[in-house]
Amino acid sequence: MTDRITEIAAGLRAAAQRVGTPVYVTDVATVDAAAAEVRAAFPDPWLRSFSVKANDVPAVVAAVVGRGFGANVVSRGEWTLARRAGVPNAATTLEGIGKSDGDLRAVVRAAADGDPLRWTAVESADEAAALAALARAAGLHGASRVDVLLRLNPAVTPETHRGLAVGAASSKFGLADDEIAAAIEAGGGRDGPLRWRGIHLHVGSQLAAVDAWRDAVRRALAVGALVREDDPTFDTLDVGGGFPVSIEGDDDAVPRPARFAAELAPLLDAIPPERRPTRLAVEPGRFLVARAGYLVARVLHVRDGRGPDGGPQVVLDAGMAELIRPALFGARHRVVALTADGRPVHPGDRRAGHRVRPIGSELPTAVEGPICESTDTLGVHELPALRRGDLVAILDTGAYGVSMSTRYNGRPRPPQVLIETDGRLVVARQRGRLASLA
């Protein structure tokens, strides 16, 4: 068990007491450490953006952005949340496979108002043509043109779950390398209403190795060099994110951001200087917030004999409505006890004579959610004997937890609490009201 959960266990219990359960809690000190690691691997003048889809709570977005990051968004909704978090358009980039005409109009309107996004990444020739038509109708030209990256599908085999392998040739994302020229032409060509600035790339999430990522960057550099030969404004490479977080808490078991960054120098050196990108960007999401997030839940039922080898089964008041990843991807999130038999415990702390109750004999326990679906399960975890009302923490839920939560079974959204670096609890978002379900 990590030292950090032991340090903040009291804060997690306090958050549950203040706002009830289930509740999402973000540890700002852990965000700090993750942001510092990414900045060290990709220092200035790298452009660093936080992928807002990983956690769209404005207070969490603001916490990340305040540590040297812009915002990467995939819709007007996320764009609005980023603005609410204080991120200016100049530090915001828009990508995503599902940009509507309304999204594209908002991009053009921002440029026409003199407050453009840093760039928009286009996914296809159709999207390039649609964006160009809107920009042309708005009279955008010259310095007021819309800055655009082209999303490249690198056709690699990412070392991750197939549902997260967005850089695979069969995925719905991006342009093949032989479609790049047609997309530029569809968008009005070099002198049209779009300013072609470079290549955007994203290989996948939870990458277990750097090989596919390295191959994808090599292909992106080659494509970019060909375009840049005729267009010197084509100066940008965004390498995306995908940096993994170990599901069992052993971060030495997966490549760190610095390991990915180390692959870049020889790849760049292989490109002639006049055709290399002069602007480099990275946009992690999960790595910045996953470890910082805890979903605190309360035990509703304890049943003996229904767990593994006749062990216990517990049902919590948090499940797939709050955290859908286990049901969707089979993702595993560690579960630890915060109280047992109604008394506080320190997860991972077995020191004799500790003032709070130490964990004694732990049993393999089947942990289930409250949703009326058999797939609403969190797996088997080593837990002490629990009773109704005890608290547990579901770990590493800071990424794709709250932002993918649903109202299924008529459940209002959970509140969000931040544990600041000085230990203060800040309620960043209240629990949703039953009236909001209508």
Secondary structure, 3 states (H helix, E strand, C coil): CCHHHHHHHHHHHHHHHHHCCCEEEEEHHHHHHHHHHHHHHCCCCCEEEEEHHHCCCHHHHHHHHCCCCEEEECCHHHHHHHHHCCCCHHHEEECCCCCCHHHHHHHHHHHHCCCCCCEEEECCHHHHHHHHHHHHHCCCCHHHCEEEEEEECCCCCCCCCHHHCCCCCCCCCCECHHHHHHHHHHCCCCCCCEEEEEEEECCCCCCCCCHHHHHHHHHHHHHHHHHHCCCCCCCEEECCCCCCCCCCCCHHHCCCHHHHHCCHHHHHHCCCHHHCCCEEEECCCHHHHCCCEEEEEEEEEEECCCCHHHCCEEEECCCCCCCCHHHHHCCCCCEEECEECCEEECCCCCCCCCCCECCCCCEEEEEECCCCCCCCEEEEEEECCCCCCCEEEEECCCCCCHHHCCCCCCCCCCCEEEECCCCCEEEEECCCCHHHHC
